[in-house]
């Protein structure tokens, strides 16, 4: 009796391995996209909380939003020419698709740290262009950011 595997057995094993590889590759790709989305989410929250903290510490900072970037700027009026602006670019596969803020900016009151001229709700929506996944950032009247 000869020992070994038949061609059918080998092809079956290779086929199963190919299917498992395809499934795992798709899962890791999703995790990569999700990780990048989480990173940009934390960058947006950090910019808002940095502006609030700096303002409460006597250095008026605000955050300006556009579809492809956000800018941490000094004062309460955005000047695109100011060299002190700290710009954070949104990756090309994502977009800030909805901005419901006065002058596209969140400006904090130096005395309370609350958003100035607050009109409910303050919302910003981050969208992933490929997967059409959205994250909505809501800033409440006391300056707390909630992500949905």
C-alpha positions as a printed Julia matrix, in Angstrom:
148×3 Matrix{Float64}:
   0.0    0.0    0.0
   1.42   3.4   -1.05
   1.36   6.35   1.35
   0.61   9.9    0.19
  -2.13  12.3   -0.71
  -4.25  12.35  -3.78
  -4.53  15.37  -6.03
  -8.14  15.88  -4.93
  -7.11  16.0   -1.24
  -4.35  18.51  -1.97
  -6.65  20.75  -4.0
  -9.28  20.63  -1.25
  -6.76  21.74   1.38
  -5.4   24.52  -0.86
  -8.96  25.68  -1.59
  -9.86  25.82   2.11
  -6.65  27.72   2.85
  -7.43  30.23   0.08
 -10.91  30.84   1.5
  -9.54  31.36   5.03
  -6.86  33.72   3.71
  -9.46  35.78   1.86
 -11.67  36.07   4.94
  -8.78  37.06   7.2
  -7.45  39.64   4.72
 -10.87  41.3    4.49
 -11.14  41.38   8.29
  -7.72  42.95   8.72
  -8.51  45.51   6.04
 -11.64  46.52   7.94
  -9.64  46.81  11.17
  -7.12  49.07   9.44
  -9.88  51.39   8.17
 -11.58  51.36  11.57
  -8.29  52.18  13.29
  -7.68  55.18  11.03
 -11.25  56.35  11.59
 -10.77  56.06  15.36
  -7.51  58.01  15.14
  -9.11  60.92  13.25
 -12.0   60.85  15.72
  -9.59  61.27  18.61
  -7.76  64.09  16.77
 -11.02  66.03  16.42
 -11.96  65.53  20.06
  -8.45  66.46  21.2
  -8.52  69.71  19.21
 -11.85  70.72  20.76
 -10.74  69.9   24.3
  -7.36  71.6   23.77
  -9.12  74.79  22.67
 -11.37  74.68  25.73
  -8.49  74.03  28.15
  -6.26  76.72  26.61
  -9.11  79.24  26.74
  -9.78  78.5   30.42
  -6.05  78.98  31.09
  -6.12  82.49  29.63
  -4.95  81.75  26.08
  -8.04  82.08  23.85
  -8.08  79.18  21.35
 -10.84  78.07  19.01
 -11.33  75.36  16.36
 -12.25  75.99  12.74
 -13.64  73.16  10.56
 -13.62  72.6    6.8
 -14.34  69.46   4.79
 -10.68  68.43   4.58
  -9.14  69.92   7.71
  -9.55  71.43  11.13
  -7.53  74.31  12.48
  -6.74  75.21  16.09
  -6.4   79.0   16.04
  -5.81  81.8   18.48
  -8.6   84.25  19.34
 -12.26  84.11  18.45
 -12.11  84.9   14.71
 -10.44  82.55  12.24
  -7.69  84.12  10.12
  -6.38  81.66   7.5
  -3.17  83.71   7.14
  -2.2   83.5   10.83
   1.12  81.67  11.15
   0.21  80.39  14.63
  -2.65  78.25  13.27
  -2.25  74.53  13.96
  -3.8   72.64  11.05
  -4.79  68.99  11.15
  -5.52  67.51   7.74
  -8.3   64.97   7.34
  -7.1   61.93   5.3
  -8.17  61.9    1.65
 -10.49  58.92   2.17
 -12.46  60.83   4.85
 -14.36  64.11   4.87
 -16.04  66.38   7.37
 -19.38  66.19   5.61
 -21.57  68.31   7.89
 -20.7   71.32  10.03
 -23.41  72.93  12.16
 -21.41  75.7   13.87
 -21.5   79.48  13.73
 -18.82  80.52  11.2
 -17.71  76.85  11.08
 -15.9   77.42  14.39
 -16.19  76.44  18.02
 -15.24  79.42  20.16
 -15.13  79.04  23.94
 -15.93  81.68  26.54
 -12.82  82.58  28.58
 -14.81  82.89  31.81
 -16.81  79.64  31.69
 -15.21  77.43  29.04
 -18.63  76.98  27.46
 -19.11  77.39  23.71
 -19.88  81.02  22.85
 -23.1   81.87  21.01
 -24.34  78.32  21.58
 -27.24  77.29  19.37
 -28.33  73.72  19.94
 -26.98  71.49  18.6
 -23.32  71.96  17.69
 -22.65  69.05  15.32
 -19.8   67.95  13.1
 -20.03  64.78  10.99
 -16.96  62.82   9.92
 -17.6   60.46   7.01
 -15.51  57.68   5.51
 -15.8   57.98   1.72
 -15.24  54.27   1.03
 -17.46  52.62   3.6
 -19.97  55.47   4.1
 -19.55  55.11   7.87
 -20.29  58.34   9.77
 -19.38  59.66  13.18
 -21.34  62.58  14.56
 -19.63  64.83  17.1
 -22.08  66.73  19.29
 -20.77  69.52  21.49
 -23.21  70.32  24.25
 -23.8   73.7   25.92
 -21.04  73.12  28.51
 -18.44  72.04  25.93
 -18.53  68.27  26.36
 -18.04  66.26  23.14
 -20.18  63.18  22.55
 -19.42  60.91  19.59
 -22.15  58.79  18.04
